[in-house]
């Protein structure tokens, strides 16, 4: 499972945790997050998120 981060505001999407309060269940891979999903804080597109290095 991977972690992705918004390069603008730093919102983190962790595939393990998902965003259940926003309709994305825990364990949802990034590839299964809808393509039209936008950052909850700054509205940047999913395509602009970057994988976070551990």
N, CA, C and O atoms as CSV, one atom per row, in Angstrom:
chain,resi,resn,atom,element,x,y,z
A,1,UNK,N,N,0.843,-1.176,0.000
A,1,UNK,CA,C,0.000,0.000,0.000
A,1,UNK,C,C,0.889,1.241,0.000
A,1,UNK,O,O,1.944,1.272,0.634
A,2,UNK,N,N,0.442,2.250,-0.719
A,2,UNK,CA,C,1.242,3.454,-0.899
A,2,UNK,C,C,0.560,4.670,-0.293
A,2,UNK,O,O,-0.607,4.630,0.097
A,3,UNK,N,N,1.325,5.745,-0.229
A,3,UNK,CA,C,0.849,7.020,0.283
A,3,UNK,C,C,1.101,8.067,-0.798
A,3,UNK,O,O,2.164,8.086,-1.419
A,4,UNK,N,N,0.125,8.928,-1.017
A,4,UNK,CA,C,0.237,9.993,-2.007
A,4,UNK,C,C,0.011,11.324,-1.303
A,4,UNK,O,O,-0.745,11.402,-0.334
A,5,UNK,N,N,0.670,12.372,-1.795
A,5,UNK,CA,C,0.571,13.683,-1.155
A,5,UNK,C,C,0.257,14.755,-2.187
A,5,UNK,O,O,0.737,14.713,-3.319
A,6,UNK,N,N,-0.553,15.710,-1.772
A,6,UNK,CA,C,-0.860,16.863,-2.616
A,6,UNK,C,C,0.342,17.796,-2.588
A,6,UNK,O,O,0.765,18.217,-1.511
A,7,UNK,N,N,0.902,18.130,-3.752
A,7,UNK,CA,C,2.083,18.994,-3.775
A,7,UNK,C,C,1.778,20.456,-3.437
A,7,UNK,O,O,2.700,21.239,-3.210
A,8,UNK,N,N,0.517,20.825,-3.402
A,8,UNK,CA,C,0.148,22.206,-3.111
A,8,UNK,C,C,-0.067,22.421,-1.615
A,8,UNK,O,O,0.517,23.331,-1.027
A,9,UNK,N,N,-0.914,21.576,-0.993
A,9,UNK,CA,C,-1.272,21.824,0.404
A,9,UNK,C,C,-0.784,20.748,1.373
A,9,UNK,O,O,-0.861,20.923,2.589
A,10,UNK,N,N,-0.282,19.636,0.834
A,10,UNK,CA,C,0.263,18.597,1.702
A,10,UNK,C,C,-0.734,17.567,2.197
A,10,UNK,O,O,-0.379,16.738,3.035
A,11,UNK,N,N,-1.981,17.586,1.708
A,11,UNK,CA,C,-2.952,16.563,2.088
A,11,UNK,C,C,-2.383,15.200,1.745
A,11,UNK,O,O,-1.867,14.997,0.646
A,12,UNK,N,N,-2.474,14.261,2.683
A,12,UNK,CA,C,-1.932,12.919,2.480
A,12,UNK,C,C,-3.070,11.941,2.248
A,12,UNK,O,O,-4.043,11.917,3.001
A,13,UNK,N,N,-2.943,11.127,1.192
A,13,UNK,CA,C,-3.863,10.014,0.963
A,13,UNK,C,C,-3.086,8.733,1.201
A,13,UNK,O,O,-2.151,8.410,0.468
A,14,UNK,N,N,-3.484,8.016,2.230
A,14,UNK,CA,C,-2.860,6.734,2.578
A,14,UNK,C,C,-3.823,5.638,2.157
A,14,UNK,O,O,-4.957,5.587,2.634
A,15,UNK,N,N,-3.372,4.750,1.256
A,15,UNK,CA,C,-4.244,3.681,0.769
A,15,UNK,C,C,-4.758,2.801,1.906
A,15,UNK,O,O,-5.880,2.300,1.831
A,16,UNK,N,N,-3.973,2.607,2.939
A,16,UNK,CA,C,-4.398,1.780,4.073
A,16,UNK,C,C,-5.592,2.428,4.782
A,16,UNK,O,O,-6.565,1.751,5.116
A,17,UNK,N,N,-5.510,3.732,5.009
A,17,UNK,CA,C,-6.553,4.447,5.756
A,17,UNK,C,C,-7.731,4.865,4.886
A,17,UNK,O,O,-8.862,4.929,5.368
A,18,UNK,N,N,-7.479,5.153,3.598
A,18,UNK,CA,C,-8.528,5.696,2.749
A,18,UNK,C,C,-8.992,7.043,3.280
A,18,UNK,O,O,-8.277,7.698,4.038
A,19,UNK,N,N,-10.175,7.449,2.887
A,19,UNK,CA,C,-10.818,8.660,3.418
A,19,UNK,C,C,-12.289,8.315,3.636
A,19,UNK,O,O,-13.160,8.852,2.952
A,20,UNK,N,N,-12.569,7.416,4.594
A,20,UNK,CA,C,-13.944,6.935,4.761
A,20,UNK,C,C,-14.961,8.046,5.027
A,20,UNK,O,O,-16.125,7.918,4.649
A,21,UNK,N,N,-14.538,9.123,5.667
A,21,UNK,CA,C,-15.459,10.226,5.928
A,21,UNK,C,C,-15.825,10.976,4.652
A,21,UNK,O,O,-16.720,11.821,4.652
A,22,UNK,N,N,-15.113,10.653,3.551
A,22,UNK,CA,C,-15.391,11.264,2.249
A,22,UNK,C,C,-15.743,10.215,1.203
A,22,UNK,O,O,-15.623,10.462,0.002
A,23,UNK,N,N,-16.179,9.038,1.665
A,23,UNK,CA,C,-16.685,8.013,0.759
A,23,UNK,C,C,-15.642,7.103,0.138
A,23,UNK,O,O,-15.966,6.337,-0.770
A,24,UNK,N,N,-14.393,7.163,0.602
A,24,UNK,CA,C,-13.352,6.282,0.067
A,24,UNK,C,C,-12.931,5.343,1.198
A,24,UNK,O,O,-12.210,5.752,2.109
A,25,UNK,N,N,-13.379,4.084,1.141
A,25,UNK,CA,C,-13.114,3.143,2.239
A,25,UNK,C,C,-11.630,2.855,2.453
A,25,UNK,O,O,-10.826,2.947,1.525
A,26,UNK,N,N,-11.284,2.509,3.681
A,26,UNK,CA,C,-9.922,2.070,3.999
A,26,UNK,C,C,-9.550,0.929,3.072
A,26,UNK,O,O,-10.387,0.089,2.741
A,27,UNK,N,N,-8.290,0.902,2.654
A,27,UNK,CA,C,-7.815,-0.157,1.775
A,27,UNK,C,C,-8.036,0.110,0.294
A,27,UNK,O,O,-7.745,-0.751,-0.536
A,28,UNK,N,N,-8.546,1.294,-0.054
A,28,UNK,CA,C,-8.791,1.613,-1.466
A,28,UNK,C,C,-7.494,2.055,-2.132
A,28,UNK,O,O,-6.909,3.065,-1.743
A,29,UNK,N,N,-7.037,1.298,-3.143
A,29,UNK,CA,C,-5.822,1.708,-3.873
A,29,UNK,C,C,-6.054,3.036,-4.603
A,29,UNK,O,O,-7.172,3.343,-5.017
A,30,UNK,N,N,-5.010,3.793,-4.747
A,30,UNK,CA,C,-5.077,5.099,-5.425
A,30,UNK,C,C,-5.693,4.967,-6.809
A,30,UNK,O,O,-6.451,5.837,-7.239
A,31,UNK,N,N,-5.372,3.883,-7.508
A,31,UNK,CA,C,-5.899,3.669,-8.864
A,31,UNK,C,C,-7.419,3.556,-8.879
A,31,UNK,O,O,-8.046,3.797,-9.911
A,32,UNK,N,N,-8.015,3.193,-7.748
A,32,UNK,CA,C,-9.471,3.037,-7.677
A,32,UNK,C,C,-10.186,4.290,-7.169
A,32,UNK,O,O,-11.416,4.335,-7.144
A,33,UNK,N,N,-9.423,5.300,-6.768
A,33,UNK,CA,C,-10.026,6.587,-6.406
A,33,UNK,C,C,-10.504,7.206,-7.731
A,33,UNK,O,O,-9.752,7.230,-8.705
A,34,UNK,N,N,-11.746,7.706,-7.770
A,34,UNK,CA,C,-12.268,8.253,-9.040
A,34,UNK,C,C,-11.344,9.302,-9.669
A,34,UNK,O,O,-10.761,10.131,-8.970
A,35,UNK,N,N,-11.223,9.251,-10.986
A,35,UNK,CA,C,-10.335,10.173,-11.712
A,35,UNK,C,C,-10.735,11.632,-11.531
A,35,UNK,O,O,-9.891,12.521,-11.644
A,36,UNK,N,N,-12.014,11.891,-11.250
A,36,UNK,CA,C,-12.467,13.278,-11.080
A,36,UNK,C,C,-12.372,13.739,-9.623
A,36,UNK,O,O,-12.842,14.828,-9.292
A,37,UNK,N,N,-11.767,12.924,-8.747
A,37,UNK,CA,C,-11.604,13.290,-7.336
A,37,UNK,C,C,-10.677,14.483,-7.236
A,37,UNK,O,O,-9.695,14.575,-7.973
A,38,UNK,N,N,-10.980,15.394,-6.331
A,38,UNK,CA,C,-10.187,16.609,-6.135
A,38,UNK,C,C,-9.715,16.672,-4.690
A,38,UNK,O,O,-10.369,16.138,-3.795
A,39,UNK,N,N,-8.584,17.323,-4.463
A,39,UNK,CA,C,-8.062,17.517,-3.118
A,39,UNK,C,C,-9.120,18.211,-2.262
A,39,UNK,O,O,-9.758,19.170,-2.696
A,40,UNK,N,N,-9.291,17.711,-1.049
A,40,UNK,CA,C,-10.315,18.243,-0.153
A,40,UNK,C,C,-10.005,19.651,0.332
A,40,UNK,O,O,-10.915,20.383,0.723
A,41,UNK,N,N,-8.745,20.039,0.313
A,41,UNK,CA,C,-8.351,21.332,0.857
A,41,UNK,C,C,-8.100,22.392,-0.209
A,41,UNK,O,O,-8.494,23.545,-0.040
A,42,UNK,N,N,-7.445,22.009,-1.309
A,42,UNK,CA,C,-7.069,23.040,-2.292
A,42,UNK,C,C,-7.665,22.796,-3.679
A,42,UNK,O,O,-7.465,23.600,-4.589
A,43,UNK,N,N,-8.400,21.687,-3.844
A,43,UNK,CA,C,-9.124,21.387,-5.086
A,43,UNK,C,C,-8.236,21.002,-6.267
A,43,UNK,O,O,-8.696,21.015,-7.409
A,44,UNK,N,N,-6.972,20.660,-6.010
A,44,UNK,CA,C,-6.091,20.184,-7.088
A,44,UNK,C,C,-6.581,18.806,-7.550
A,44,UNK,O,O,-7.179,18.067,-6.768
A,45,UNK,N,N,-6.333,18.466,-8.798
A,45,UNK,CA,C,-6.777,17.197,-9.348
A,45,UNK,C,C,-5.966,16.006,-8.865
A,45,UNK,O,O,-4.795,16.141,-8.512
A,46,UNK,N,N,-6.596,14.841,-8.850
A,46,UNK,CA,C,-5.944,13.591,-8.436
A,46,UNK,C,C,-4.648,13.358,-9.205
A,46,UNK,O,O,-3.666,12.884,-8.635
A,47,UNK,N,N,-4.640,13.689,-10.498
A,47,UNK,CA,C,-3.484,13.430,-11.345
A,47,UNK,C,C,-2.238,14.178,-10.912
A,47,UNK,O,O,-1.130,13.830,-11.319
A,48,UNK,N,N,-2.412,15.214,-10.082
A,48,UNK,CA,C,-1.274,16.015,-9.650
A,48,UNK,C,C,-0.665,15.546,-8.324
A,48,UNK,O,O,0.388,16.039,-7.918
A,49,UNK,N,N,-1.320,14.600,-7.650
A,49,UNK,CA,C,-0.757,14.062,-6.407
A,49,UNK,C,C,0.496,13.275,-6.747
A,49,UNK,O,O,0.622,12.730,-7.844
A,50,UNK,N,N,1.420,13.218,-5.800
A,50,UNK,CA,C,2.679,12.508,-6.033
A,50,UNK,C,C,2.876,11.431,-4.963
A,50,UNK,O,O,2.471,11.611,-3.815
A,51,UNK,N,N,3.498,10.313,-5.342
A,51,UNK,CA,C,3.783,9.276,-4.342
A,51,UNK,C,C,4.752,9.819,-3.298
A,51,UNK,O,O,5.701,10.529,-3.630
A,52,UNK,N,N,4.509,9.482,-2.039
A,52,UNK,CA,C,5.369,9.927,-0.957
A,52,UNK,C,C,6.432,8.869,-0.721
A,52,UNK,O,O,6.132,7.681,-0.603
A,53,UNK,N,N,7.655,9.310,-0.656
A,53,UNK,CA,C,8.763,8.389,-0.360
A,53,UNK,C,C,8.790,8.120,1.131
A,53,UNK,O,O,8.611,9.031,1.939
A,54,UNK,N,N,9.013,6.873,1.491
A,54,UNK,CA,C,9.063,6.508,2.914
A,54,UNK,C,C,10.468,6.613,3.436
A,54,UNK,O,O,10.711,6.345,4.613
